[in-house]
């Protein structure tokens, strides 16, 4: 079953209900479930290659986190934070009737996975963290926060593709067709015919509220969560990543689940796992 099926599940926030869209690959009766969750400005379509490669082994489920892609937007943007996302994923797992899962999270998707895997009686049996961890470089977070809130409007599709490609160059080397897919997946046309990004620009509001003190407190809480993780964990880091430093990655190999570390040369934040060599790293860890 190498074609994705599109579904939605209804989730709850403090201000009401919202629908979260997700793509499902493989046999819906397969009890082996792999959940793949994207980065802060990305979408479920990022995992198309990975899902195709693994859907014979797993039922692969790739949600659009609320506020992005095909999912609804939240009424109150203050809830665009990890606790809300974890809550939505618990609802998704209930819909899937999945008692245990393997988890692949890129950037924000990895933080959501860490949050879930740190809870008592959690369902996560193997965890892949793609270029993310408890200690995040403040300068990189500031860069991401500024980038998220920019309203980019392109008059033509070709200009939009070029603009997005420029923003995502740190993903590492890709073919022209791959760059085009990565750009196309996150573009939508507005009522005026302009091309815009797919997400709620209010995602930036919680980022802008961060102070040095609150960032320090958040990092302390994330290390507590990381130290509570008991399942086998793989950390994949782009050698040129500005979000996860080499020192932070090393600390993750010595604390909590003592993550296995694989570093990818020539790649920044974050590896896309579109290519066979990167996919093989995940296969070996999850299926080995």
Buried (B, 14 or more C-beta within 10 A) or exposed (E): BEEBEEBBBEBEBEEEEBBBBBBBBBBEEBEBBBBBBBBBBBBBBBBBBBBBBBBEBBBBBBBBBBBBBBBBBBEEBBBBBBEBBBBBBBBBBEBBEBEBBBBBBBBBBBBBBBBBBBBEEBBBBBBBBBBBBBBBBEEBBBBBBEBBBEEBEBEEEEEBBBBBBEBBEBBBEBEEEBBBBBBBBBBEEEEEEBBBBBBBBBBBBBBEEBEEEEBEEBBEBBBEBBEBBBBBBBBBBBEBBBBBBEEBBEBBBEBBBEBBBBBBEEBBBBBBBBBEEBBEBBBEBBEE
